[in-house]
Amino acid sequence: MDGTMTTQELADLFGYNLRRIQQLTKEGIIVQQSRNCYVLSDVVKGLVKLNLDLSDTIRQKNEQITALETEKPKAENPESDFDSLVAELCAKEFKDYTKGDLEKMKHLVDIRDRNMRYQERQGQLVRADEVADAAAEVAGRVRDRLYQMVFKLTPALAATINENEVETALSDEIESILKDLSA
């Protein structure tokens, strides 16, 4: 082999189809020596440069995405802006809304949404379904422990007639359950 390859040989070597080799040639990424003839070292250099350029582009895009995700929303107080605009719009008849009013509302809704996503990422907001799941779990644990208390204390209290002993035993067990649940 003299270091030159045909279009088909390049396609086979790099796992591309013929159209992709032609496209890379047209874009100037790989250079033909002559019709259907490529110098392998030039092709490799072109493909390496393409991969480096793509890697740089991907890295830059990832940095931009990360910056946008961690950037704090710029609005000082979107809630008061939003609420004042809602009050202003509610005072108008719908037919009197201008395009500018609707654009302001959309902009403020976007700011509010962005602010809420930021607060959620920072751990300042919790999704309602997560709160409901946690509350259901706690309620289930309380129910289970109260049922356990009945079975635990019944034998000891059955032999006791003293009201103070029953009250003390129940209070102690309830405190123990609450302490365990709060940990």
HELIX and SHEET records of a PDB file:
HELIX    1   1 THR A    7  PHE A   14  1                                   8    
HELIX    2   2 LEU A   18  LYS A   26  1                                   9    
HELIX    3   3 LEU A   40  THR A   70  1                                  31    
HELIX    4   4 PRO A   78  CYS A   90  1                                  13    
HELIX    5   5 PHE A   94  ASP A   96  5                                   3    
HELIX    6   6 LYS A   99  ARG A  121  1                                  23    
HELIX    7   7 ALA A  128  ALA A  158  1                                  31    
HELIX    8   8 GLU A  163  SER A  182  1                                  20    
SHEET    1   A 3 THR A   4  MET A   5  0                                        
SHEET    2   A 3 CYS A  37  VAL A  39 -1                                        
SHEET    3   A 3 GLN A  32  SER A  34 -1                                        
END                                                                             
